[in-house]
Amino acid sequence: MRVWLVALIVAAAFFILLTIPLARFRIAGKGSLSVGNDGDLLLLDPAETYVLGAASLQQRHKMSPYVGVTFGGIVRRTIRRGETIFADGKIAAATNGKFIRPT
């Protein structure tokens, strides 16, 4: 697949999955990397695949219809307000999140 097409697909997915809902629910300070906004990022390795196992679930009950399913792309790191909260398959948060309200 051509690089420009991948970039276009990622940009469209970003807009549809993030920008539109944030605008709809009037959530300020999110959705773009700009001065004054929270520094939230997700670093994804789209070339990798993984099979979801029960041990990987981050919930109390280790049941899911997706256990055993192969997924494309691996989240390498998640950054919330500049703090790494997930890295290399493990939760690394030192602080809790905060409840956000519409503005």
Secondary structure as GFF3:
##gff-version 3
##sequence-region A 1 103
A	DSSP	alpha_helix	3	14	.	.	.	ID=ss1
A	DSSP	pi_helix	15	19	.	.	.	ID=ss2
A	DSSP	alpha_helix	20	24	.	.	.	ID=ss3
A	DSSP	beta_strand	41	51	.	.	.	ID=ss4
A	DSSP	three_ten_helix	54	56	.	.	.	ID=ss5
A	DSSP	beta_strand	70	80	.	.	.	ID=ss6
A	DSSP	beta_strand	83	87	.	.	.	ID=ss7
A	DSSP	beta_strand	90	91	.	.	.	ID=ss8
###
